[in-house]
Amino acid sequence: MQTQAYTRYERARIIGARALQISMGAPLLVTTPRIDPLEIAIEEYNANVIPITVKRK
């Protein structure tokens, strides 16, 4: 569950990191007909299922 609002930079970093994982063969967290890793990562982000968090000081 997303408990904090991410900045656009944090959002870009999360989606980019997840897209790289998908392109390297990581299992998908959503069922989708899409093939492009970036589009899949965006869909996963919007579904709030990406297990990546941001630590702030």
N, C-alpha and C positions, 0 to 999 in steps of 0.2 A: 504494500500500500504506500502510495506516495504521500508522505507526511509534510514535505517541504516543497516550496516552489523553486524549481531550478532556474538559474539564469540561462540565457540563450547559449552561453559558452559551455556551461555544464551539460546542457541538453545535447549540444553538438558533440561533445566529448563522449557522452554515454552512448549515443546512437552510433558514432563512428567506431567506438571500441566494440560494440555488439556486432556491427556490420563486418568488422574484421574477423571476429570469432565465427560468424556464420560462413564467411568466405573460406575459412580454414577447416570447415566441416563440423562445426558445433551443431548439436541438435536444435531444431526450431522449437520455440515455446508457444507458437500459435499455428493453427492450421490455415494455410493460405495457398492460393494458386500462383502467387508471385514467384519469380525466380531471382530477381535482383536482390543481393544481400542488403543494400541500403534501404530499399523499400520494405523489406521484411523487418529490418531493425526498427524502422519508423512505426510500422504496424505493431510490433511488440511494445515499443515505448508508449504508444497511444493506448494499448490494452493494459498497460501498467504491470507487465510481467517480467521485465528485465531485472535480474538480481544484482544490480550494480548500485552502489550508494556513493554519495559524495561526502567526504569528511571536510569540515570547515574548522578553522581555528577560532 
